[in-house]
């Protein structure tokens, strides 16, 4: 079939299966991956719960082995298990078939090189695109690569438990909502294998690639009510939800309040760095004050980086940063190959709850109160550049940054305005010292953006 070149995004490959690509496309991508990166050690291949994933995984394995690359097939997995396998087993890289939080008709690829270094538009994805779309033909390999299967889940659970303090291995009642992805099985096995006295209350917790309740994205507001209601009605200590491949994680407190990642990251920084002064954390420009202040409170330095996991991970490596949290729900750890995880943030939060001896609602309330924010507001615009220029002119008396889109800061409020990489959208995020000021500035700015 004809390949849609737009499936090659800045950070991954993603499109509608059977419309934008098929198995022959993924076979070609795997051959080009082998040509560009020339793996010496084996390469990890895994897949998510989507119905199209097994056949696409076979195509990737065939492309790699026909190119002479040895493969370790870890089968159905979460993205964090995939990253773990590449890093822990010292593999040459990896390819995971997943479309993350997109609807069921989508699929795609997340690719990494050795040491779990992400492959993105600046170091391989667009080169792969040009070769695949240009009908590049591989040279037949002198030998066919081998394939071995390996179970990873127990090894991952053994690794992850190091992030849980002994004092935190106390009874917990937790609602888990993996949105029909594999993370529910990961958490259940983690609790069982480590004999934790945790009661798990499952919601959408059996793997199902049809995603019967729609798009598997807990950040979408319409996907939250059932989750927060169950957390509150069951008297759970907290709730946790993931997207389908579990590279993003979101929380709900014991009062049934959905917690934006910006707020939870404030607590994670304080918990993770409580006894580790002089460390560095990385944050993105969408919301900043709560993260900068959290870092300062524990004697750490905060470094800003562009939105996007490849940029965040590169900055973390450059700065030897211990932690990074994006407003989108991606949470990264130095001790996890600078990669994002769905389980490790849960363990760090449990550590904090055990140490504080307070419910999550009490710990998070001061953060809510001190750092009001708008949430991300998306606007479709005909001329992105013109709108950005108009906004910059309007607020020219503030501190202006063009580091990632347009950010302007005043003493009592600030905003980040960024264009989407894939759509004619502007994404607005506002934070201020008071809720009233947030409301005022949201109305003021949207009137300009959408006029």
Order of alpha helices (4+ residues) and beta strands (2+ residues): beta-alpha-beta-alpha-beta-alpha-beta-beta-alpha-beta-alpha-beta-alpha-beta-alpha-beta-beta-beta-alpha-beta-alpha-beta-alpha-beta-beta-beta-alpha-alpha-beta-alpha-beta-beta-beta-beta-alpha
